[in-house]
Amino acid sequence: MSSHQLLLLLAFAPLACAGPPFQTDDPDPVPFGHYEFYTFGSSNGTTAGGTDLLVPAVEFNWGAVPNLQIHGVLPMDANFAPNHGPVNYGLTDTELGVKYRFIRESKYRPEVGTFPFIELPTGNASRALGVGSTWYRVPVWVQKSWGDWTSYGGVGRVLTTEPGYKSYTFAGGLLQRKLNKRWTLGAEVFGHGEQGIASTVPGSATMLDIGGYYYITPNFEVLFCGGRSVAGQAETYSYLGLYWTWGSDKQKSGSAHFFHPGTAEGRS
């Protein structure tokens, strides 16, 4: 990603609520004593590198202690080689992470945190199902909410030493609005640097994605997002999933507490 593209992204970065279904994430961990579960399918691809279709995939988050959540994703991957090449299907790399919020949001101060991942090589790299060695993703995210609006974003670095792949910088920003009790909609600008010739997305790109959440109940919803690049390589992204949350407020004698993702007390 060029310095011009990175500056364009960071211009959006006082930026909205996060994680799935968007590529940009937020610093807001799952509340202490609560849990989140997703089942989803997502795709990311280019003409040059082919397409990765993660389906089915599951994600689990746990508010283990105040301001900290434990995170894991177990994905199956259908890898479509470019130019109508072979399709391989199976388990790909497993994601583990810890989200930690070190600055809480106040009236004038944004929320700040980090969400580092470690990606374990559980897939068969010879079949294009995973990278082939452990790699890492280390970001810093910032978030601010006001009324029905939320904005978040940040910058990070992917680190890998696997031949054919490159370490690269990524950055993004999102703005979203809760329209009513059923709908929240948002848009993000997300960009990344060159990922290497072995990757499904080998070049750099800046993308525009639009998506949101449809709340079926206060703790069950549908998530959706789609977009494509507006600069750099031709790249597409999509996400469709179901989300559940449950738990009790450990700091209030076990009283029930559910929350809407996409708000200041929302999604991981």
WOPEBEL-V664129 format. One record per backbone hydrogen bond with DSSP energy under -0.5 kcal/mol. CO is the residue of the C=O (numbers start at 1). NH is the residue of the N-H. Records with the same first field share a line. If there is no record, write none. Layout:
CO->NH  NH
This chain:
2->6
3->7
4->8
5->9
6->10
7->11
9->12
10->13
12->15
15->152
19->22
24->19
27->29
31->34
32->250
33->248
34->63
35->246
36->61
37->244
38->59
39->242
40->57
41->240
42->54
43->238
44->52
45->236
46->50
50->46
51->53  80
52->44  54
53->55  78
54->42
56->76
57->40
58->74
59->38
60->72
61->36
62->64  70
63->33
65->68
67->101
68->65
69->99
70->62
71->97
72->60
73->75  95
74->58
75->92
76->55
77->79  90
78->53  80
79->81  88
80->51
81->85
82->85
86->81
88->79
90->77
91->124
94->120
95->73
96->118
97->71
98->100  116
99->69
100->102  114
103->112
109->106
111->143
112->102  103
113->141
114->100
116->98
117->137
118->96  120
119->135
120->94  122
123->125
124->127  129
125->128
128->130
135->119
136->159
137->117  139
138->157
139->115
140->155
141->113
142->153
143->111
144->151
146->149
148->178
149->146
150->176
151->144
152->174
153->142
154->172
155->140
156->170
157->138
158->168
159->136
162->165
164->198
168->158
169->193
170->156
171->191
172->154
173->189
174->152
175->187
176->150
177->179  185
182->215
183->179  180
184->213
185->177
186->211
187->175
188->209
189->173
190->207
191->171
192->205
195->166
196->199
200->49
201->195
202->195  196
204->233
205->192
206->230  231
207->190
208->228
209->188
210->226
211->186
212->224
213->184  215
214->216  222
217->220
219->245
220->216  217
221->243
222->214
223->241
224->212
225->239
226->210
227->237
228->208
231->206
233->235
234->47
235->229
236->45
237->227
238->43
239->225
240->41
241->223
242->39
243->221
244->37
246->35
247->257
248->250
249->252  254  255
250->253
252->255
255->249
259->261
260->263
263->266
